[in-house]
Amino acid sequence: MKIEKNVSSITLIGFLKSVVNCCAQ
């Protein structure tokens, strides 16, 4: 359960970072 939550968090953070990078450009 903890591992799944961590993976979800990493995926969510990565997604947010991608969106921020797109907006920054």
N, C-alpha and C positions, 0 to 999 in steps of 0.2 A: 504494500500500500504506500509506504513512504517513498519507495523508489518511483512508483508511478506518479506520485505528486511532484517529485523533484523533476522528472522528465517533462511533465506538463508545464511546470514553472519555467524550465529552460526553454521550452518551445515557445511559450508565451512571450518571454523576454526577447528571444531571438526575433519573433514576429514583430514586436514593438520596435526593436532596433532597426529592422528592415524598413518599417514604415517611416521612422524618424529619418533614416538615411535618404529615403526617396524624397521626403518633404524638404530636407536640407538642400538637396540638389535643385 
